[in-house]
């Protein structure tokens, strides 16, 4: 890691009421010395100082608040200076230019402040990724789960598993040095119980749905149905805008069209698809193939039928693969009488009118309930990234292979590989820990 002092604009580029600049590194206070008349020898950490900013020739730049965070009690673990100025483009440009003119200062690379925080032990990789998710959060649920991860929920879980495995490895490494000695039965039982417990918890963690990944990326809800069933009209009604073209001409929608929405705090991607029907027109045929592919990969399918031409056989192919994730919806309720509506409701269909916005709130509730079910079944910490899932699958395989009936060296290798894999998630892969566990049990003076 380059140890030069780095600087950057921490707030968004462009005109704003306030702009915040961050400087981090061993020479961070040089920014105060070069740009203000403050005495850096008497500055109190975490106190705000209102002062004038001037360039090297003494020309005024702005009035600003200066806050100093002394290492290691800062975000990066290094000395940090924050400069709060007015957010005009001229002030931002001139201050960045003057910071760049200070000796041994350079513009920070993307994510470098967080990277330094990681290297200095202020956060692990899961907390850093939680911070990234919080910055990118667009819905309430994304915000909530990003904060939980940033506060160490995943780190604490994964580190508890890794700590248990490192303790096992310490025992095994100690006995490897004494090949003539057998592991006592009570130690064997303890090690096997620990591996069984960790393996079971990881298996349960992996068995949860992909709710965590979907929370970051968006839950996919695909609308499928026959031509002119009202798929595009429904999507426009849900989005409350003209997101897609609506026409009475069958086959208007040729490709899958995505619309992003916030449903009660959950990020949802609604996809409008080509109408399902037999056709020889090649472009429309390709669109129908895409519709089937989108449906098969969706988290939830809205199977939409027209009330007057209801065809229950239309969705047979989709039902074979996606039966448990389909909401059956009958559109154009304005053309049905009360008895007909009741008949469809009795069969479990949701009756709506996209044109007159009837039944839409009920449909949204059903969608929200289906999404929320995934979180209820995935109680506890969520796997928010595919890389976590891949690594934990490898950890589980290593633990499944662990057996103290084979040579102790091979058993130790299984545990070592499992602990190292978990370390890939958190960023902690340290051999010295094993030595600390071994020698930490020695008496003082030994």
ROMARKOL-726127 format. One record per residue (C-alpha): residue number from 1; residue in one letter; x, y, z. Coordinates in Angstrom, 3 decimals, decimal comma. Layout:
N
REC   k r        u        v        w
REC NUM a        X        Y        Z
...
***
This chain:
446
REC   k r        u        v        w
REC   1 x    0,000    0,000    0,000
REC   2 x    1,329    3,447   -0,958
REC   3 x    1,845    5,408    2,270
REC   4 x    1,555    8,872    0,743
REC   5 x   -1,052   11,157    2,254
REC   6 x   -4,211   11,000    0,157
REC   7 x   -7,053   13,448   -0,350
REC   8 x  -10,434   13,449   -2,080
REC   9 x  -13,823   15,101   -2,242
REC  10 x  -16,087   12,905   -0,089
REC  11 x  -19,380   14,486   -1,104
REC  12 x  -20,884   14,428   -4,600
REC  13 x  -19,291   16,437   -7,365
REC  14 x  -21,265   19,486   -8,461
REC  15 x  -23,020   22,434   -6,868
REC  16 x  -24,199   21,854   -3,289
REC  17 x  -24,635   23,679    0,005
REC  18 x  -21,641   22,004    1,635
REC  19 x  -18,670   20,062    0,277
REC  20 x  -16,557   17,788    2,482
REC  21 x  -12,935   16,998    1,668
REC  22 x  -11,055   14,209    3,432
REC  23 x   -7,277   14,001    3,879
REC  24 x   -5,706   10,835    5,337
REC  25 x   -2,096    9,950    6,109
REC  26 x    0,822   10,722    8,374
REC  27 x    1,136   14,262    6,930
REC  28 x   -2,596   15,081    7,004
REC  29 x   -2,003   18,109    9,244
REC  30 x    0,109   19,637    6,447
REC  31 x   -3,199   20,536    4,787
REC  32 x   -4,058   22,665    7,837
REC  33 x   -0,616   24,281    7,912
REC  34 x   -0,617   25,092    4,184
REC  35 x   -4,207   26,297    3,819
REC  36 x   -5,002   28,012    7,160
REC  37 x   -3,436   30,104    9,892
REC  38 x   -4,298   27,551   12,600
REC  39 x   -1,526   26,295   14,864
REC  40 x   -1,409   22,544   14,348
REC  41 x    0,481   22,098   17,638
REC  42 x   -2,558   23,196   19,622
REC  43 x   -5,383   21,647   17,573
REC  44 x   -7,635   19,396   19,664
REC  45 x   -8,794   16,207   17,921
REC  46 x  -12,518   16,023   17,109
REC  47 x  -13,040   19,758   17,684
REC  48 x  -14,381   21,930   14,847
REC  49 x  -12,422   25,070   13,928
REC  50 x  -13,923   27,803   11,749
REC  51 x  -11,202   29,451    9,689
REC  52 x  -10,339   31,079    6,381
REC  53 x   -8,768   29,015    3,622
REC  54 x   -6,016   30,616    1,538
REC  55 x   -3,723   29,442   -1,228
REC  56 x    0,093   29,556   -1,044
REC  57 x    0,067   33,209   -2,179
REC  58 x   -2,428   34,215    0,496
REC  59 x   -5,396   34,613   -1,854
REC  60 x   -8,722   33,655   -0,211
REC  61 x  -10,381   30,394   -1,221
REC  62 x  -13,316   30,082    1,201
REC  63 x  -14,301   29,921    4,863
REC  64 x  -14,386   26,400    6,237
REC  65 x  -14,768   24,082    9,209
REC  66 x  -11,667   22,021    9,998
REC  67 x  -11,887   18,795   12,042
REC  68 x   -8,839   16,692   12,959
REC  69 x   -9,092   12,976   13,781
REC  70 x   -5,903   11,665   15,381
REC  71 x   -4,696    8,141   14,572
REC  72 x   -5,719    5,476   15,376
REC  73 x   -9,128    6,901   16,365
REC  74 x  -10,244    7,669   12,838
REC  75 x  -12,038    5,996    9,950
REC  76 x   -8,816    4,868    8,264
REC  77 x   -6,764    4,403   11,426
REC  78 x   -4,448    7,180   10,172
REC  79 x   -4,449   10,917   10,900
REC  80 x   -7,435   12,431    9,081
REC  81 x   -8,343   16,042    8,410
REC  82 x  -11,824   16,907    7,182
REC  83 x  -12,403   20,249    5,471
REC  84 x  -16,037   21,415    5,196
REC  85 x  -16,459   24,195    2,605
REC  86 x  -19,224   25,697    0,516
REC  87 x  -20,128   23,422   -2,353
REC  88 x  -19,639   25,630   -5,400
REC  89 x  -17,767   24,200   -8,357
REC  90 x  -15,167   26,984   -8,106
REC  91 x  -14,410   26,257   -4,430
REC  92 x  -14,207   22,505   -5,043
REC  93 x  -11,899   22,914   -8,031
REC  94 x   -9,567   25,397   -6,345
REC  95 x   -9,281   23,414   -3,100
REC  96 x   -8,534   20,149   -4,933
REC  97 x   -5,859   21,985   -6,920
REC  98 x   -4,258   23,405   -3,764
REC  99 x   -4,319   20,063   -1,958
REC 100 x   -2,593   18,509   -4,970
REC 101 x    0,184   21,089   -4,732
REC 102 x    1,158   20,020   -1,190
REC 103 x    4,316   17,895   -1,144
REC 104 x    3,732   14,120   -0,896
REC 105 x   -0,050   14,539   -1,311
REC 106 x   -1,898   12,655   -4,025
REC 107 x   -5,509   12,152   -5,083
REC 108 x   -7,037    9,036   -3,513
REC 109 x   -7,881    6,072   -5,708
REC 110 x  -11,466    4,703   -5,707
REC 111 x  -12,205    3,047   -2,357
REC 112 x   -8,740    3,831   -0,984
REC 113 x   -9,941    5,319    2,308
REC 114 x  -11,879    2,118    3,037
REC 115 x   -8,942    0,004    1,843
REC 116 x   -6,662    1,763    4,335
REC 117 x   -9,263    1,222    7,048
REC 118 x   -9,161   -2,501    6,220
REC 119 x   -5,361   -2,696    6,236
REC 120 x   -5,255   -0,836    9,547
REC 121 x   -7,729   -3,220   11,182
REC 122 x  -10,629   -0,755   11,401
REC 123 x  -12,965   -3,073    9,488
REC 124 x  -12,946   -6,481    7,830
REC 125 x  -14,000   -7,176    4,239
REC 126 x  -17,636   -7,927    5,111
REC 127 x  -17,927   -4,603    6,965
REC 128 x  -16,290   -2,793    4,039
REC 129 x  -18,756   -4,398    1,630
REC 130 x  -21,589   -3,496    4,006
REC 131 x  -20,423    0,120    3,806
REC 132 x  -20,449   -0,073    0,000
REC 133 x  -23,978   -1,494    0,125
REC 134 x  -25,095    1,317    2,447
REC 135 x  -23,757    3,923    0,035
REC 136 x  -25,601    2,209   -2,835
REC 137 x  -28,808    1,600   -0,830
REC 138 x  -31,953    2,895   -2,525
REC 139 x  -34,652    1,290   -0,360
REC 140 x  -35,350    1,015    3,366
REC 141 x  -34,634   -2,724    3,545
REC 142 x  -31,342   -2,327    1,675
REC 143 x  -30,375    0,378    4,161
REC 144 x  -31,325   -1,772    7,164
REC 145 x  -29,412   -4,877    6,109
REC 146 x  -26,372   -2,883    4,929
REC 147 x  -26,149   -1,271    8,374
REC 148 x  -26,367   -4,685   10,043
REC 149 x  -23,504   -5,966    7,917
REC 150 x  -21,479   -2,785    8,435
REC 151 x  -21,954   -3,186   12,195
REC 152 x  -20,311   -6,616   12,014
REC 153 x  -23,227   -9,075   11,926
REC 154 x  -21,661  -11,280    9,255
REC 155 x  -18,129  -10,729   10,537
REC 156 x  -19,053  -11,897   14,031
REC 157 x  -20,765  -15,016   12,684
REC 158 x  -17,961  -16,015   10,323
REC 159 x  -15,218  -15,153   12,829
REC 160 x  -16,881  -17,329   15,470
REC 161 x  -16,646  -20,287   13,060
REC 162 x  -13,067  -19,488   12,129
REC 163 x  -12,014  -19,080   15,769
REC 164 x  -13,442  -22,499   16,604
REC 165 x  -11,555  -24,081   13,692
REC 166 x   -8,290  -22,352   14,613
REC 167 x   -8,580  -23,770   18,144
REC 168 x   -9,034  -27,262   16,693
REC 169 x   -6,032  -26,731   14,440
REC 170 x   -3,929  -25,628   17,407
REC 171 x   -4,667  -28,943   19,174
REC 172 x   -3,870  -30,968   16,057
REC 173 x   -0,651  -29,077   15,293
REC 174 x    0,526  -29,656   18,840
REC 175 x   -0,029  -33,423   18,568
REC 176 x    1,583  -33,616   15,110
REC 177 x    4,896  -32,865   16,847
REC 178 x    4,404  -35,954   19,029
REC 179 x    3,443  -38,739   16,577
REC 180 x    3,830  -41,460   19,215
REC 181 x    1,115  -39,945   21,391
REC 182 x   -2,559  -40,561   20,707
REC 183 x   -5,207  -37,908   21,119
REC 184 x   -7,102  -38,456   24,410
REC 185 x  -10,702  -39,558   23,963
REC 186 x  -12,049  -36,420   25,617
REC 187 x  -10,058  -34,242   23,173
REC 188 x  -11,263  -36,286   20,193
REC 189 x  -14,870  -35,861   21,339
REC 190 x  -14,395  -32,130   21,849
REC 191 x  -12,868  -31,627   18,390
REC 192 x  -15,500  -33,733   16,637
REC 193 x  -18,329  -31,917   18,424
REC 194 x  -16,895  -28,531   17,442
REC 195 x  -16,557  -29,545   13,780
REC 196 x  -20,082  -31,026   13,814
REC 197 x  -21,491  -27,816   15,324
REC 198 x  -19,696  -25,468   12,901
REC 199 x  -20,543  -27,677    9,919
REC 200 x  -24,223  -27,763   10,910
REC 201 x  -24,395  -23,989   11,311
REC 202 x  -22,759  -23,423    7,937
REC 203 x  -25,143  -25,886    6,280
REC 204 x  -28,129  -24,073    7,789
REC 205 x  -26,683  -20,711    6,725
REC 206 x  -26,238  -21,969    3,148
REC 207 x  -29,741  -23,461    3,007
REC 208 x  -31,384  -20,053    3,263
REC 209 x  -32,849  -18,581    0,096
REC 210 x  -30,925  -16,093   -2,009
REC 211 x  -32,744  -13,233   -0,256
REC 212 x  -29,489  -11,478    0,644
REC 213 x  -28,213  -11,341   -2,914
REC 214 x  -31,636  -10,353   -4,185
REC 215 x  -31,847   -7,570   -1,616
REC 216 x  -28,722   -6,039   -3,129
REC 217 x  -29,549   -6,668   -6,778
REC 218 x  -33,351   -6,517   -6,779
REC 219 x  -36,058   -9,204   -6,672
REC 220 x  -37,088  -10,251  -10,172
REC 221 x  -40,826  -10,317  -10,885
REC 222 x  -41,635  -11,365  -14,444
REC 223 x  -45,045  -10,747  -16,030
REC 224 x  -46,026  -13,420  -18,567
REC 225 x  -49,245  -14,023  -20,464
REC 226 x  -50,946  -14,111  -23,821
REC 227 x  -50,889  -11,138  -26,210
REC 228 x  -53,244   -8,309  -25,208
REC 229 x  -53,727   -9,713  -21,706
REC 230 x  -52,660   -6,320  -20,385
REC 231 x  -49,077   -7,039  -19,303
REC 232 x  -47,727   -3,666  -20,386
REC 233 x  -50,756   -1,856  -18,955
REC 234 x  -50,235   -3,630  -15,633
REC 235 x  -46,564   -2,682  -15,553
REC 236 x  -47,406    0,968  -16,274
REC 237 x  -50,024    0,908  -13,509
REC 238 x  -47,565   -0,579  -11,022
REC 239 x  -44,870    1,926  -12,022
REC 240 x  -47,412    4,796  -12,065
REC 241 x  -45,933    6,083  -15,326
REC 242 x  -45,762    5,222  -19,028
REC 243 x  -42,809    2,870  -18,680
REC 244 x  -43,669    0,699  -21,699
REC 245 x  -45,679    1,098  -24,891
REC 246 x  -49,305   -0,032  -24,708
REC 247 x  -51,163   -1,001  -27,879
REC 248 x  -54,131   -3,100  -28,957
REC 249 x  -51,918   -4,627  -31,648
REC 250 x  -50,915   -8,126  -30,594
REC 251 x  -47,144   -8,663  -30,397
REC 252 x  -46,262   -5,026  -29,643
REC 253 x  -43,810   -6,095  -26,925
REC 254 x  -40,996   -8,023  -28,619
REC 255 x  -38,293   -7,962  -25,940
REC 256 x  -38,111   -8,141  -22,135
REC 257 x  -38,347   -4,680  -20,572
REC 258 x  -37,188   -4,033  -16,989
REC 259 x  -38,670   -1,425  -14,640
REC 260 x  -37,140   -0,844  -11,191
REC 261 x  -39,454   -0,147   -8,253
REC 262 x  -39,463    0,106   -4,462
REC 263 x  -42,141   -2,165   -2,962
REC 264 x  -42,461   -1,430    0,750
REC 265 x  -38,703   -1,061    1,128
REC 266 x  -37,722   -3,999   -1,095
REC 267 x  -36,006   -3,354   -4,451
REC 268 x  -38,019   -5,070   -7,177
REC 269 x  -37,308   -5,415  -10,905
REC 270 x  -40,520   -5,935  -12,879
REC 271 x  -40,063   -7,411  -16,346
REC 272 x  -42,611   -7,091  -19,147
REC 273 x  -42,334   -9,868  -21,735
REC 274 x  -43,604  -10,782  -25,180
REC 275 x  -47,060  -12,374  -25,336
REC 276 x  -47,060  -16,175  -25,302
REC 277 x  -48,574  -17,617  -28,472
REC 278 x  -47,724  -19,722  -31,511
REC 279 x  -46,141  -17,544  -34,178
REC 280 x  -43,949  -17,895  -37,257
REC 281 x  -42,693  -14,311  -37,103
REC 282 x  -39,010  -14,732  -36,206
REC 283 x  -38,488  -11,612  -34,090
REC 284 x  -41,643  -12,226  -32,055
REC 285 x  -40,661  -15,904  -31,715
REC 286 x  -37,311  -14,870  -30,256
REC 287 x  -39,106  -12,561  -27,823
REC 288 x  -41,286  -15,459  -26,620
REC 289 x  -38,174  -17,588  -26,033
REC 290 x  -36,748  -14,734  -23,946
REC 291 x  -40,026  -14,548  -22,003
REC 292 x  -39,742  -18,228  -21,026
REC 293 x  -36,083  -17,809  -20,041
REC 294 x  -36,903  -14,763  -17,888
REC 295 x  -39,768  -16,632  -16,204
REC 296 x  -37,585  -19,615  -15,335
REC 297 x  -34,955  -17,389  -13,682
REC 298 x  -37,467  -15,130  -11,883
REC 299 x  -38,032  -14,949   -8,149
REC 300 x  -41,758  -14,499   -8,751
REC 301 x  -43,962  -14,843  -11,844
REC 302 x  -47,186  -12,966  -12,483
REC 303 x  -49,137  -15,249  -14,832
REC 304 x  -51,607  -12,805  -16,391
REC 305 x  -54,745  -13,871  -18,259
REC 306 x  -57,534  -11,908  -19,865
REC 307 x  -60,887  -12,423  -18,123
REC 308 x  -62,914  -13,042  -21,281
REC 309 x  -60,466  -15,467  -22,936
REC 310 x  -59,060  -17,271  -19,910
REC 311 x  -56,879  -20,219  -20,948
REC 312 x  -55,590  -22,282  -17,959
REC 313 x  -53,417  -24,408  -20,274
REC 314 x  -51,349  -21,398  -21,325
REC 315 x  -48,962  -21,655  -18,390
REC 316 x  -48,504  -25,430  -18,317
REC 317 x  -44,883  -25,263  -19,436
REC 318 x  -43,985  -22,649  -16,823
REC 319 x  -45,910  -24,452  -14,078
REC 320 x  -43,784  -27,585  -14,524
REC 321 x  -40,669  -25,705  -13,407
REC 322 x  -41,962  -22,765  -11,361
REC 323 x  -45,205  -23,899   -9,696
REC 324 x  -44,401  -22,510   -6,234
REC 325 x  -43,438  -19,043   -7,397
REC 326 x  -46,429  -18,059   -9,529
REC 327 x  -49,176  -15,540   -8,790
REC 328 x  -52,165  -16,151  -11,064
REC 329 x  -53,813  -12,872  -12,029
REC 330 x  -57,000  -12,260  -14,041
REC 331 x  -57,048   -8,865  -15,756
REC 332 x  -59,964   -6,754  -17,071
REC 333 x  -62,185   -7,289  -14,042
REC 334 x  -64,312   -4,413  -15,346
REC 335 x  -65,735   -6,891  -17,867
REC 336 x  -66,767   -9,407  -15,174
REC 337 x  -69,811   -9,468  -12,932
REC 338 x  -69,583  -10,108   -9,191
REC 339 x  -70,324  -13,828   -9,542
REC 340 x  -67,524  -14,321  -12,074
REC 341 x  -65,056  -12,403   -9,884
REC 342 x  -65,979  -14,568   -6,895
REC 343 x  -65,482  -17,704   -8,973
REC 344 x  -61,932  -16,684   -9,933
REC 345 x  -61,138  -15,639   -6,353
REC 346 x  -62,324  -19,021   -5,077
REC 347 x  -59,765  -20,701   -7,363
REC 348 x  -56,956  -18,601   -5,907
REC 349 x  -56,717  -16,083   -8,728
REC 350 x  -56,115  -12,384   -8,040
REC 351 x  -58,676  -10,363  -10,000
REC 352 x  -57,622   -6,897  -11,184
REC 353 x  -58,292   -4,228  -13,742
REC 354 x  -55,029   -2,602  -14,825
REC 355 x  -56,961   -0,018  -16,828
REC 356 x  -59,105    1,129  -13,886
REC 357 x  -56,548    0,248  -11,161
REC 358 x  -58,867   -2,193   -9,409
REC 359 x  -57,263   -4,841   -7,193
REC 360 x  -53,775   -3,372   -7,651
REC 361 x  -53,219   -2,807   -3,923
REC 362 x  -54,106   -6,446   -3,246
REC 363 x  -51,664   -7,577   -5,953
REC 364 x  -48,882   -5,409   -4,489
REC 365 x  -49,581   -6,861   -1,052
REC 366 x  -49,333  -10,393   -2,425
REC 367 x  -46,008   -9,539   -4,089
REC 368 x  -44,715   -7,951   -0,890
REC 369 x  -45,792  -10,958    1,187
REC 370 x  -44,002  -13,382   -1,148
REC 371 x  -40,798  -11,363   -0,934
REC 372 x  -41,053  -10,963    2,841
REC 373 x  -41,477  -14,741    3,201
REC 374 x  -37,940  -15,149    1,920
REC 375 x  -36,629  -13,024    4,765
REC 376 x  -38,715  -14,825    7,359
REC 377 x  -37,331  -18,183    6,237
REC 378 x  -33,830  -16,702    6,127
REC 379 x  -33,846  -15,381    9,685
REC 380 x  -30,518  -14,197   11,018
REC 381 x  -27,554  -13,016    8,974
REC 382 x  -28,099  -12,946    5,218
REC 383 x  -25,588  -14,076    2,610
REC 384 x  -25,352  -10,840    0,636
REC 385 x  -22,795  -11,849   -1,985
REC 386 x  -22,306  -14,821   -4,242
REC 387 x  -18,632  -15,019   -3,270
REC 388 x  -19,634  -15,687    0,354
REC 389 x  -21,838  -18,581   -0,767
REC 390 x  -19,127  -20,083   -2,982
REC 391 x  -16,500  -19,882   -0,247
REC 392 x  -18,803  -21,334    2,420
REC 393 x  -19,645  -24,247    0,130
REC 394 x  -15,914  -24,993   -0,038
REC 395 x  -15,653  -24,687    3,765
REC 396 x  -18,487  -27,168    4,211
REC 397 x  -16,790  -29,660    1,859
REC 398 x  -13,530  -29,459    3,840
REC 399 x  -15,365  -30,057    7,116
REC 400 x  -17,261  -33,006    5,637
REC 401 x  -13,907  -34,607    4,806
REC 402 x  -12,586  -34,126    8,351
REC 403 x  -12,123  -37,439   10,169
REC 404 x   -9,801  -38,229   13,078
REC 405 x   -9,648  -41,880   11,998
REC 406 x   -7,294  -40,901    9,179
REC 407 x   -3,801  -39,522    9,779
REC 408 x   -3,715  -36,484   12,022
REC 409 x   -1,775  -34,547    9,359
REC 410 x   -4,604  -34,998    6,833
REC 411 x   -7,261  -34,167    9,431
REC 412 x   -5,346  -30,985   10,312
REC 413 x   -5,140  -30,048    6,633
REC 414 x   -8,936  -30,281    6,297
REC 415 x   -9,354  -27,871    9,206
REC 416 x   -6,582  -25,581    7,979
REC 417 x   -8,186  -25,283    4,542
REC 418 x  -11,641  -24,637    6,047
REC 419 x  -10,306  -21,881    8,328
REC 420 x   -8,355  -20,344    5,455
REC 421 x  -11,428  -20,326    3,212
REC 422 x  -13,444  -18,430    5,848
REC 423 x  -10,535  -16,010    6,044
REC 424 x  -11,083  -15,234    2,358
REC 425 x  -14,467  -13,778    3,245
REC 426 x  -13,339  -11,609    6,148
REC 427 x   -9,836  -10,901    4,866
REC 428 x   -8,136  -12,598    7,820
REC 429 x   -5,664  -15,307    6,820
REC 430 x   -3,058  -15,470    9,568
REC 431 x   -0,714  -18,336   10,444
REC 432 x    0,482  -16,586   13,624
REC 433 x   -2,925  -17,144   15,244
REC 434 x   -2,280  -20,893   15,410
REC 435 x    1,052  -20,298   17,118
REC 436 x   -0,589  -17,901   19,565
REC 437 x   -3,195  -20,539   20,445
REC 438 x   -0,490  -23,179   20,993
REC 439 x    1,959  -21,123   23,012
REC 440 x   -0,736  -19,049   24,737
REC 441 x   -1,589  -22,101   26,841
REC 442 x    2,010  -22,406   28,129
REC 443 x    2,932  -21,264   31,605
REC 444 x    4,693  -17,905   32,046
REC 445 x    8,425  -18,468   31,855
REC 446 x    8,190  -21,435   29,498
***
